[in-house]
C-alpha cells in the first residue's frame, strides 16, 4: 500500500499510433498508458484509458514497437570499422589481422567506442544491448567498469559480459599472447563484477554474464570454471559457437569434438547459455540445443559480411531454441543498427526458407525473441506490467512515400532511425536526437581515437 503522502505516479497515454507491433498479438490500437516506468495498460483500437491520464503523446504519425534488443555485440570494434586490410577477409584472417590493433585499446578509446556503439543502437530504436568484451590488455583491466558508466550515462539497459581469452598463439590458439589472461585473474574479476554491478529482477539496468570468447581462444578449463561460477552466482553464459567451418575444424583438431559436443563437455549445454551465431549445426545438434533450452543470437549482417554461413533460424525455433538478433561487432557489420538488422534477418531467412517468412516474425526476433535469449521476461513486448521500453518510428521520409502497411514498411522500406525512444518510462531519444549528446564532438573524438589505434 502506498504511503498516504506519496503521490501516485503520473500516467502518460501514447495515443492512437499509426500502427503498433506488440510482439504478442494483443490489441494496442488505441495506444498504451505508461506509469511509473512500466506499461500500465494497453488501449484497444477506438478505446480510452481506464482512468484519466496526466499527459498525452499524440502518436498518429508513429509506428509503435517494443524497444529493440541487441543480443550480441563488441562495442570496442566501432574503432575498426571498414578497415582496408580486412575489408575482404573471412573470419580467421580477419581476426589475425585485427588482434594486434585491438591489443592497443586504452580506457579512453574504449569509452569513446562504447558511447558511439550505444548511441547508434539507441537511435535505431534499441533499448537493451548485450556486449561481449573479451580484450583486457595491460591498462584495460577495468574495461567492464568503463562500459557500465557509459550505459548509465545514456540511460539504456545492458547485459555486459565479462569475456576472456586464455588460449594464445603459444598454445595453439588464435589471439596474441598479449591479449590473454590467467584463469584465476578472469574468475576473480568475474566474481567482482557480478557482486558489484549485477541487478536481478524486473527493471534491471545492468546485468553481468560470463563469456569466454570462443573455442579457438580459450581453454576447456576456463569454460568449465566459468560455468560453475555462473551456476553458483546465478548469471548467464555467453560465447561464440559454430560461426564458421574453420571453427568446426579447429574443434575437431584441438578437442576431437564437434561444437555441440564440446559445449556439453564443458557443462554449457543448458538454458543459462546463449550462443553468438550458431550457424553450423546438424539436425541432431539442433534438437539437442532445443531440448536444453540453449539460445542463439542470430547475426545476419556479420554472417554475410564474413561469408560465415546462414543460421537455420526457423529450424532452431521449431526445436525449442530461443532466437534473438545481434548486430555483432562493428568491425564485421559495420553498423550498430537494430532496425536494419531486423531487415537483414528477414531477407536472409527468406533466402533460406522462402518469401512467406513474415515481417512480424523478424520484428519478433528483435524484441520478444531477444528478450528470451537474455533470460528476461520484463522487456521485449507491449503488455501490462512490462517495462516501458518503446521505439517509435515516423514514416514521413522519402523512402516511405507510397507505402501502405506501416509495420511492413519499417523493414521493407529500410527504416534506419527512430523518432522517439523510451527506456523505463523516460524519453531517451526525442525528435531523432539524444538530448544532451554532442554527436559532432563525439564523432570527432572517436574518429581521432580510431586513427590513432590503427596507426599504432
Protein Blocks (a to p, Z undefined) as FASTA:
>chain_A
ZZfklccddddddehifbdcehnopacknopcdeehiafbdcdehiacfbdcfbdcdfkl
bccddddddfbdcfklmmmghifklmmccfklmmmmmmmmmmmpcfklmmmmmmmmmmmm
mmnopabdcdddfbdcehilmmmmmmmmmmmmnopacdddddddfbdfknopabdfklpc
cfklmmmmmmmmmmmmmcgdehiabdcddddfbfklccfklmmmmmmmmmmnopadddde
hkbmklmmmmmmmnopafklmmmmnopacckbccehjlmccfklmmmmmmnopacdddfk
lmmmnonbccdfklmmmnopacdddebjaklmmgccfklmmmmmmmmmmmmnopklcfkl
mmmmmmmmmmmmnopakgoiacehiacddddddfkbfklgopablmlmmmmnopabdfbd
ceehiafbgghiaehiafklmmmmmmmmmmmmmnZZ
